[in-house]
Structures are given as C-alpha cells and as structure tokens.
Amino acid sequence: MSQFHGLNVPEDVIRAASAGDAQAHEAIFRICRKPVYTLIRRLIPRVAVADDLFQDTFVEILRSIGTYSGEGSFAGWVRSIAVSKCLMYLRSPWHRSLLWLDDDAASEPPPEPRTNAPAAVESRSDLERALARLPALSRSVVWLYDVEGYTHAEIARMLGRTVSFSKSQLARAHARLRDALGPEAGLRSDDEEKVAREPARRASPMARLAVLGE
C-alpha cells in the first residue's frame, strides 16, 4: 500500500504554510518526507539523483502550496508533485530518453547470491532486486499502478502516451517479475489481467509490491 494512504496534514498547518509560516513548512516536511522519499527512490534507483529530486520536490511543494485548492487530498497533491518531478527526470534528454529507458536489450546486473536470511527478508530482497532490474519506464508504470493506485489513463496522461502503452508496459513488467520471482510472485497472467476490474486492482494492489511501499 502506498505510504500516502491515510497521510494527514492538518488544515490549519496547510493554511499557515500558505501564509509563509516556517514552523508549518517544517511540519509538512516532517509529515511528508518519508512517503515522498520512498516514492522517489522506487522510481529513481540512483541515490544521488533521488536525493536531488527529493529536495526539488519539497522546494516545489512549499513554493506552490498557496495554489493548493483543497479539492482532493493534500497527500495526493504532494504525491503528484513528486511523481511529476521523477517523470520529468526520466524523460529528460539530458539524462535518458523514454525509448532508451524501455530497451529490453539493456544490460542487467547479475543475480546476487542467496543468503541465510529469514524467508520473509529474503523474499523482500528478491523483489527489490527484480524491481530494480526492470527498465526505468516499466518500473515506473508497475509502481504507479500496483502500489500507488494510479489508473492506466492517469499514467498515460502523465507520460504523454496512450492507455494501451501503459497497459503494455505493465504486462511486460509483470512478465519479467514473474520470470524473476516464480509463480509465488502473486502477479496476474495476461488473461487474468484482462478479466480483472481496474477499481478492484486499485483497492487491492499486488501484495508483494505493496509491502515495499510500506
């Protein structure tokens, strides 16, 4: 489940922050920093880049907080800024293009040896590694859909692509995760995905990925 779920910033803190109150700014940072950083790190594995985007996100949040209209949750508004910053980076010609990002021929790191860690810890580590090996665009789609609960229409709009493009990226990401993790991964096959209703998928994200969002 997304760490933004149930995130609550009091309305009086938001109003004070909009008026420029430094203590309110600090309170918003303290409440939101963990979910924001977790989201950014899932979309941007490189720590140095993620740290820069984390700072940029909070600069934007505090600079633009006066534009928050109160329609929709404040947590959702904060999340949208973090997602936008990440996708702007991924689409930037100064870093990588979407076509290059999604090249399945890109080299992958070799699998790491298993350890004697408890099964739950090892399972989580396996999933972490499998997710990190996905092409950046596919990883972004699977995280936004399975954990953050965005619809394909929302993801397509943010990427400037079509709904079918988002769906194909998700199917490819799920197939690669199934190959890496085996049948216990809990991922739907293509046929099962077609049968499933999207609202149900949003309400119940793929369980093992959801654990990484906590």
C-alpha positions as CSV (number, residue, x, y, z in Angstrom):
1,M,0.0,0.0,0.0
2,S,1.2,3.5,-0.8
3,Q,2.6,5.4,2.2
4,F,0.5,8.3,1.1
5,H,-2.6,6.4,2.1
6,G,-4.0,7.9,5.3
7,L,-1.4,10.6,5.4
8,N,-2.9,13.6,7.2
9,V,-1.7,17.2,7.3
10,P,-4.0,19.4,9.5
11,E,-5.8,22.1,7.6
12,D,-4.5,24.8,9.9
13,V,-0.9,23.7,9.1
14,I,-1.6,24.0,5.4
15,R,-3.1,27.4,5.8
16,A,-0.2,28.6,7.9
17,A,2.3,27.2,5.4
18,S,0.4,29.0,2.6
19,A,1.0,32.2,4.6
20,G,4.7,31.5,4.8
21,D,4.9,30.2,8.4
22,A,8.3,28.5,8.8
23,Q,7.1,26.1,11.5
24,A,4.3,25.0,9.3
25,H,6.7,24.4,6.5
26,E,8.8,22.2,8.8
27,A,5.7,20.3,10.0
28,I,4.8,19.5,6.4
29,F,8.3,18.3,5.6
30,R,8.3,16.1,8.7
31,I,5.0,14.5,7.9
32,C,5.5,14.0,4.2
33,R,9.3,13.3,3.9
34,K,9.1,9.5,4.3
35,P,6.4,8.8,1.7
36,V,7.9,11.3,-0.7
37,Y,11.3,9.8,-0.5
38,T,10.1,6.2,-0.7
39,L,8.2,7.0,-3.9
40,I,11.1,8.8,-5.5
41,R,13.6,6.0,-4.6
42,R,11.2,3.4,-6.2
43,L,11.1,5.4,-9.4
44,I,14.7,6.6,-9.4
45,P,17.1,4.0,-8.0
46,R,20.2,6.2,-8.2
47,V,20.6,7.7,-4.7
48,A,22.3,10.9,-5.7
49,V,19.6,11.7,-8.3
50,A,16.8,10.7,-5.9
51,D,18.2,13.0,-3.2
52,D,18.3,15.9,-5.7
53,L,14.7,15.2,-6.8
54,F,13.6,14.9,-3.1
55,Q,14.9,18.4,-2.5
56,D,13.4,19.8,-5.7
57,T,10.1,18.2,-4.8
58,F,9.9,20.0,-1.4
59,V,11.0,23.3,-2.8
60,E,8.1,23.0,-5.3
61,I,5.7,21.9,-2.6
62,L,6.4,24.8,-0.3
63,R,6.7,27.3,-3.1
64,S,3.4,26.2,-4.6
65,I,1.4,25.4,-1.5
66,G,-0.7,28.5,-2.0
67,T,-2.1,27.0,-5.2
68,Y,-3.5,24.0,-3.4
69,S,-7.2,24.5,-3.7
70,G,-8.4,22.0,-1.1
71,E,-10.0,19.9,-3.8
72,G,-8.8,16.3,-3.3
73,S,-6.4,15.3,-0.6
74,F,-3.3,17.2,0.3
75,A,-1.4,14.0,0.3
76,G,-2.5,13.3,-3.3
77,W,-1.4,16.8,-4.3
78,V,2.1,16.3,-2.7
79,R,2.4,12.9,-4.4
80,S,1.5,14.3,-7.8
81,I,4.4,16.8,-7.5
82,A,6.8,14.0,-6.6
83,V,5.7,11.8,-9.5
84,S,5.9,14.8,-11.9
85,K,9.5,15.5,-10.8
86,C,10.5,11.9,-11.3
87,L,8.9,11.5,-14.7
88,M,10.4,14.8,-15.9
89,Y,13.8,13.5,-15.0
90,L,13.2,10.2,-16.7
91,R,12.0,11.9,-19.9
92,S,14.8,14.5,-19.9
93,P,17.1,14.3,-23.0
94,W,19.9,15.3,-20.6
95,H,19.6,12.0,-18.9
96,R,17.8,9.3,-20.8
97,S,15.1,9.1,-23.4
98,L,11.9,7.0,-22.9
99,L,12.8,4.8,-25.8
100,W,16.2,4.1,-24.5
101,L,14.8,3.5,-21.0
102,D,12.5,0.9,-22.3
103,D,15.1,-1.0,-24.3
104,D,14.8,-4.7,-23.2
105,A,18.2,-5.3,-24.5
106,A,19.7,-3.0,-21.9
107,S,22.2,-4.8,-19.7
108,E,21.1,-6.2,-16.4
109,P,23.2,-6.7,-13.3
110,P,23.9,-10.4,-12.5
111,P,21.7,-12.0,-9.8
112,E,23.0,-11.7,-6.3
113,P,23.7,-14.9,-4.3
114,R,21.1,-16.0,-1.8
115,T,21.9,-15.7,1.9
116,N,20.7,-17.5,5.0
117,A,18.4,-14.6,5.9
118,P,14.8,-15.4,7.1
119,A,12.4,-16.3,4.3
120,A,10.4,-13.0,4.6
121,V,13.5,-10.9,4.4
122,E,14.9,-12.9,1.5
123,S,11.6,-12.7,-0.3
124,R,11.6,-8.9,0.0
125,S,15.2,-8.7,-1.1
126,D,14.4,-10.8,-4.2
127,L,11.6,-8.5,-5.1
128,E,13.7,-5.4,-4.5
129,R,16.3,-6.8,-6.9
130,A,13.8,-7.9,-9.5
131,L,12.1,-4.5,-9.4
132,A,15.5,-2.7,-9.8
133,R,16.3,-4.7,-12.9
134,L,13.2,-3.5,-14.8
135,P,13.7,-0.8,-17.4
136,A,13.1,2.5,-15.7
137,L,9.9,3.2,-17.6
138,S,8.4,-0.2,-16.9
139,R,9.4,0.0,-13.3
140,S,7.6,3.4,-13.0
141,V,4.4,2.1,-14.6
142,V,4.3,-1.0,-12.4
143,W,4.9,1.0,-9.2
144,L,2.4,3.7,-10.0
145,Y,-0.3,1.2,-10.9
146,D,0.3,-1.6,-8.5
147,V,1.3,0.4,-5.4
148,E,0.3,4.0,-5.8
149,G,-3.1,3.1,-7.3
150,Y,-3.0,5.3,-10.4
151,T,-5.2,4.2,-13.3
152,H,-3.8,3.5,-16.8
153,A,-5.5,6.7,-18.0
154,E,-3.7,8.7,-15.4
155,I,-0.3,7.1,-16.0
156,A,-0.7,7.6,-19.8
157,R,-1.6,11.3,-19.3
158,M,1.5,11.8,-17.1
159,L,3.8,10.1,-19.6
160,G,2.2,11.7,-22.6
161,R,1.4,8.3,-24.0
162,T,-1.7,6.2,-24.7
163,V,-3.6,4.0,-22.3
164,S,-2.6,0.9,-24.3
165,F,1.0,1.9,-23.9
166,S,0.7,1.9,-20.1
167,K,-1.1,-1.4,-20.2
168,S,1.6,-3.0,-22.3
169,Q,4.3,-1.7,-20.0
170,L,2.5,-3.2,-17.0
171,A,2.1,-6.5,-18.7
172,R,5.8,-6.7,-19.7
173,A,6.9,-5.6,-16.2
174,H,4.6,-8.3,-14.6
175,A,6.0,-10.9,-17.0
176,R,9.6,-10.1,-16.1
177,L,8.8,-10.1,-12.4
178,R,7.1,-13.5,-12.7
179,D,10.2,-14.8,-14.5
180,A,12.5,-13.5,-11.8
181,L,10.4,-14.5,-8.8
182,G,8.5,-17.6,-9.9
183,P,4.8,-18.4,-9.6
184,E,4.7,-17.3,-6.0
185,A,5.1,-13.7,-7.1
186,G,1.3,-13.2,-7.0
187,L,1.2,-11.4,-10.4
188,R,-1.7,-11.9,-12.8
189,S,-1.2,-13.5,-16.1
190,D,-2.3,-11.5,-19.2
191,D,-5.7,-13.3,-19.3
192,E,-6.3,-12.7,-15.6
193,E,-5.4,-9.1,-16.0
194,K,-7.9,-8.7,-18.8
195,V,-10.7,-10.2,-16.6
196,A,-9.9,-8.2,-13.5
197,R,-11.7,-4.9,-13.0
198,E,-9.4,-1.9,-12.6
199,P,-11.2,-0.5,-9.5
200,A,-10.6,-3.8,-7.7
201,R,-6.9,-3.6,-8.7
202,R,-6.7,-0.1,-7.2
203,A,-8.3,-1.2,-4.0
204,S,-6.0,-4.3,-3.7
205,P,-2.5,-3.7,-5.1
206,M,-0.3,-6.7,-5.9
207,A,0.5,-7.8,-2.4
208,R,4.3,-8.3,-2.6
209,L,4.9,-4.9,-4.3
210,A,2.6,-3.3,-1.7
211,V,4.9,-4.4,1.1
212,L,7.7,-2.3,-0.5
213,G,5.5,0.7,-0.3
214,E,5.2,0.5,3.5
